[in-house]
Amino acid sequence: MPILSVAARWIRWFLFAAVFSFVLYLTEWSLRPVWVHMIVGAGIWFLLETAYNWIAIKALSNSELPLFPSFRENRDGDEWPADKKAIELKDWLRQQSYKQICALKAELFEDTYLRSSVYESQDGLTRIQVLFLPKRKGDSAACFSINSIGENEERLITDNHFLPFGGYYPEAWSQCRRPLIGSLPRLLSLHHRRLLKSQLVPIPFEDGALADLNDQQRVLERLNLDTGFLVAPAEQEFEGRISYEGRYRLWKEMWMLAYLGKPVS
């Protein structure tokens, strides 16, 4: 349950502050009230985690990890992990009359792939992307992205991605990210409610899933170059790929996702 991860972070923060305060009390290094020690301990934890996050962001900025990976068809037949939850999810999609239209993969590192399966509703108005993010020890974590499109490049997206993005989306896109919703049925229900409240009139998808997904990646990359989230390609060798403004937005979103379970925007 994603909410347990958020709760665990708050508990860890509190425990660090409590242990810090208790150590000061035992050693008598400070005779100030306990609540003062707690606040100082919490502040120290904030600085430590902020330093760690900034180091991670700088490493990402200077790494070769693709920020907007390009997908290709997956013909290896390994798009779904062989576990009980994955089988139940596939059965649920089949029961809801969603048809798999393609299996995709994007290389992150050598022999490390981002795998995806795309499903489409019978009327062609809704697409569900099931994305498997690689984890340690060969495991994977499933995320979902639900898309509907309208005229004039309008797009309504509901997802539960928990990795920070921090960048900008096109004005014609209505993006809603709910990382605390781990259930695809609940996320799909939210998408339908958003669709009813919006002014978007859904139309069937014309492009194939592979072309549509890679086009989304190109649009996002171009927009974030234009808005200054990303550094111009000619300067990336010296400054990294993410600008200082972009790093600040990414750091802020890391905190928002970790402790509030919601993105910046």
C-alpha positions in Angstrom: 0.0 0.0 0.0 1.6 3.3 -1.1 0.2 5.2 1.9 2.3 3.0 4.2 5.5 4.2 2.5 4.4 7.8 3.3 3.6 7.0 6.9 6.9 5.2 7.3 8.8 8.3 6.2 7.0 10.5 8.8 7.7 7.8 11.5 11.3 7.7 10.5 11.6 11.5 10.7 9.9 11.6 14.1 12.1 8.7 15.5 15.3 10.5 14.4 14.2 13.7 16.1 13.2 11.7 19.2 16.5 9.7 19.4 18.4 13.0 18.9 16.5 14.6 21.7 17.0 11.5 24.0 20.8 11.5 23.3 21.1 15.1 24.3 19.1 14.4 27.5 21.2 11.5 28.5 24.6 13.1 27.8 23.4 16.5 29.2 25.0 18.2 26.2 22.1 20.6 26.2 19.7 21.6 29.0 17.1 23.1 26.8 13.5 21.8 26.8 12.8 18.5 25.0 10.6 20.2 22.4 13.6 22.4 21.3 15.7 19.3 20.9 13.0 17.7 18.8 12.8 20.7 16.5 16.6 20.8 16.1 16.6 17.0 15.4 13.9 17.4 12.8 15.8 20.2 11.2 19.0 18.1 11.1 17.1 15.3 9.4 15.6 17.7 6.9 19.1 19.0 6.0 20.6 15.5 5.7 17.8 14.2 3.4 17.9 17.4 1.4 21.7 16.9 0.9 21.1 13.3 -0.1 18.4 14.3 -2.6 20.5 17.0 -4.2 23.3 14.6 -4.6 20.9 12.1 -6.3 19.5 14.8 -8.5 23.0 16.0 -9.6 23.9 12.4 -10.3 20.8 12.0 -12.4 21.5 15.2 -14.3 25.0 14.0 -15.2 24.1 10.4 -15.9 23.3 8.7 -19.2 19.9 7.5 -17.8 17.3 8.7 -20.4 14.9 11.2 -18.9 12.4 10.6 -21.7 13.1 7.1 -22.8 12.1 5.9 -26.3 10.0 2.8 -26.5 10.1 0.0 -29.0 8.1 -3.2 -29.5 8.8 -5.9 -27.0 8.9 -9.3 -28.8 10.5 -11.2 -26.0 7.2 -12.1 -24.3 8.4 -10.8 -20.9 6.2 -7.7 -20.5 4.3 -9.2 -17.5 5.9 -10.7 -14.4 4.8 -14.2 -13.5 3.2 -13.5 -10.1 -0.3 -13.7 -8.6 -1.1 -9.9 -8.7 -0.1 -9.6 -12.3 -2.3 -12.5 -13.3 -5.3 -11.0 -11.4 -4.7 -7.7 -13.0 -4.7 -9.2 -16.5 -7.9 -11.1 -15.7 -9.5 -7.9 -14.5 -8.6 -6.1 -17.7 -10.0 -8.9 -19.7 -13.2 -8.9 -17.7 -13.6 -5.1 -18.4 -13.3 -5.8 -22.1 -9.9 -4.0 -22.4 -7.8 -5.5 -25.2 -4.0 -5.6 -25.2 -2.8 -3.7 -28.3 0.9 -3.9 -27.9 3.8 -4.7 -25.6 6.7 -2.2 -25.3 10.1 -1.8 -23.7 12.6 1.0 -23.2 16.3 0.4 -22.3 17.4 2.4 -19.2 20.8 0.8 -18.7 22.5 -2.2 -20.3 20.1 -5.2 -19.8 17.8 -3.1 -17.7 14.4 -2.3 -19.3 11.3 -0.4 -18.6 8.5 -2.7 -19.7 5.0 -1.7 -20.7 1.7 -3.2 -21.9 -0.9 -1.0 -23.5 -4.6 -1.8 -23.4 -7.5 -0.1 -25.2 -11.3 -0.1 -24.4 -13.8 -1.5 -26.9 -14.8 2.0 -28.1 -11.2 3.1 -28.6 -11.7 6.1 -26.3 -9.5 5.0 -23.4 -6.0 3.6 -23.2 -4.4 2.1 -20.1 -0.6 1.8 -20.0 0.6 -0.7 -17.4 4.2 0.2 -16.7 6.7 -2.1 -14.9 9.5 -0.2 -13.2 12.6 -2.3 -12.5 13.7 -2.7 -8.9 16.5 -4.4 -7.1 16.8 -8.2 -7.2 15.0 -8.4 -10.5 11.6 -7.4 -9.1 9.4 -4.7 -10.6 6.8 -2.2 -9.5 3.6 -1.6 -11.5 2.3 1.8 -12.3 -0.7 2.8 -14.4 -1.4 5.6 -16.8 -4.9 6.2 -18.3 -5.3 8.4 -21.3 -8.2 9.9 -23.2 -7.7 12.4 -26.1 -9.9 15.1 -27.7 -9.6 17.6 -30.5 -6.8 20.2 -30.8 -4.3 17.9 -29.1 -6.3 17.8 -25.8 -5.4 15.0 -23.5 -6.7 13.9 -20.1 -4.2 11.7 -18.2 -4.7 10.0 -14.8 -1.8 8.1 -13.4 -0.3 6.8 -10.2 3.4 7.2 -11.0 5.4 7.6 -7.8 8.7 8.7 -9.3 9.3 12.5 -9.3 9.1 14.3 -12.6 9.2 18.0 -11.7 8.9 19.2 -15.2 6.1 20.9 -17.2 3.2 19.6 -19.2 1.5 21.1 -22.2 -1.4 23.4 -21.5 -3.7 21.2 -23.5 -3.0 18.3 -21.2 -5.0 17.8 -18.0 -2.7 15.7 -15.8 -3.7 14.2 -12.5 -1.1 12.1 -10.6 -2.3 10.1 -7.6 0.6 7.9 -6.4 -1.3 6.8 -3.3 -3.9 5.0 -5.4 -2.4 1.6 -6.0 -5.5 0.0 -7.4 -6.2 0.2 -11.2 -10.0 -0.1 -10.7 -10.0 2.9 -8.4 -7.7 4.9 -10.7 -9.9 4.1 -13.7 -13.0 5.2 -11.7 -11.2 8.5 -10.9 -10.3 9.0 -14.6 -14.0 8.5 -15.6 -15.1 11.0 -13.0 -12.6 13.5 -14.2 -13.7 12.9 -17.8 -17.3 13.6 -16.9 -16.4 16.9 -15.1 -14.1 18.1 -17.9 -14.9 19.8 -21.1 -13.0 17.3 -23.2 -15.0 15.4 -25.7 -13.2 12.1 -26.1 -12.3 10.8 -29.6 -10.9 7.4 -30.7 -7.1 7.1 -30.8 -5.8 7.2 -34.4 -2.1 6.6 -33.8 -0.8 3.3 -32.6 0.3 3.0 -29.0 4.0 2.9 -29.8 3.8 6.1 -32.0 1.5 7.8 -29.5 3.7 7.1 -26.5 7.0 8.1 -28.2 5.3 11.3 -29.5 4.3 12.1 -25.9 7.9 11.7 -24.8 9.1 14.0 -27.6 6.5 16.7 -26.8 7.5 16.6 -23.1 11.2 16.8 -23.9 10.8 19.7 -26.3 8.5 21.6 -23.9 10.9 21.2 -21.0 13.8 22.4 -23.1 11.8 25.5 -24.1 10.7 26.2 -20.5 14.2 25.9 -19.1 13.7 22.8 -17.0 16.3 21.1 -19.2 19.6 22.6 -20.2 20.2 23.3 -23.9 21.9 20.3 -25.6 25.0 22.3 -26.4 25.6 23.1 -22.7 24.7 19.8 -21.2 28.2 18.5 -21.3 29.3 21.1 -18.8 26.2 21.9 -16.8 24.4 18.6 -16.8 21.0 18.0 -18.4 18.7 19.5 -15.7 18.9 23.2 -15.0 19.1 24.7 -11.5 15.5 25.7 -11.7 14.7 22.1 -12.8 16.7 20.6 -10.0 14.8 22.8 -7.5 11.5 21.7 -8.9 12.6 18.1 -8.9 13.8 18.3 -5.3 10.5 19.9 -4.2 8.5 17.1 -5.9 10.7 14.5 -4.3 9.6 15.9 -0.9 6.0 16.3 -1.9 5.8 12.7 -3.1 7.7 11.3 -0.1 5.8 13.1 2.7 2.5 14.1 1.2 1.9 11.6 -1.6 1.3 14.3 -4.2 3.3 16.0 -7.0 4.1 19.7 -7.2 1.4 20.4 -9.8 
